Amino acid sequence: MVATWDLGERALLMAEGGQDVLIGRVAHVTTSIPGGGEPGEVMIRVRGGTEAYIAYASEPLDRGTEVVVVADRGARSVEVTPLNFQ
């Protein structure tokens, strides 16, 4: 797998063969994520558009929080963590 990090395009990972993958993508929380195993929703830019995914996080995240995908749980479900630039 080859990873390309370009902050202009946001975090983008490309797998061999040019297939899009979700891990490393930046997303925005659209439905608050309560944490503790309860899901919320994020919007992720993929395949030339923006798509909604069920999202889980280890901590509560408010609507509008910018996050990064850290795991693909399958079935349009991802695990996210807050994106912090410091």
N, C-alpha and C positions, 0 to 999 in steps of 0.2 A: 504494500500500500504506500502511495506517495502522498504526503500531506503538504498543502500549500496554505500558508497563513498570510492573507492579504487583508489588512484592516479596512481598505477601501471597499472591498467586496464582502467584508465580514469574514468570519472564520468559515473556510470552505475546505472540505476534505474530498478528494477524489480517489476512488478505488481503481485498481488495475482495470483497464478497458474503458475508463471514463464513466463508470456508473456512479451516480450520485449516492452518497451515504449521508445519514443524518448526524452522526457523531461529529461534534465540532461546529455544527451550525448554530448561529445566533438566532434566537426566537424572542417573541414578546408574549408575556402572559396576558391572555384575554379574559380568562375566568380565574379568579384567585385560586391559588393552590394552598390548601390548609396544612399540608405536610402530614406526617404520621401515617402514611399509607393512603390518604384520601387524595383523589385526583382533582386536577383543574384542567385548564386548556391553554395551549400556546398556538401561535401562528408561526409557521416556518416557511421561509422562501425555498421552494424546491421546484425543479422541472419548469422553470420559467414563470412560476406563479407563486401564490401563497396558499398554504394548506393548513387546516386545523388538525392538531394532534392532542390526544389525552396526555396529560403530563403529571408526573409525580416528582416530588422534591422532599429532601430530608427536613426542610424547614418551611414555615409558612412564607408564601410569596404573594405580594399584592398585584392586582391588575396593573399592567403597564410596566412591570419590572422586566428589564432586559436580562435574558438568561442564555446559557449555552447548553446544548444537548450533550450529556455525558454517557448515555446508554440508550440503545434502541431496544425496547421491550417487545417489539413486534406488534402486529395488529393495530397500527396507527397509534402506538403508545410509546412515550419516551420518558426518560429520567433527565431532569435538568438541575442546574445549579446557577445561582446568580452570577452575572458577568460583572466583575469588578475591575476597572482600570485604575490602578493606583501608581 
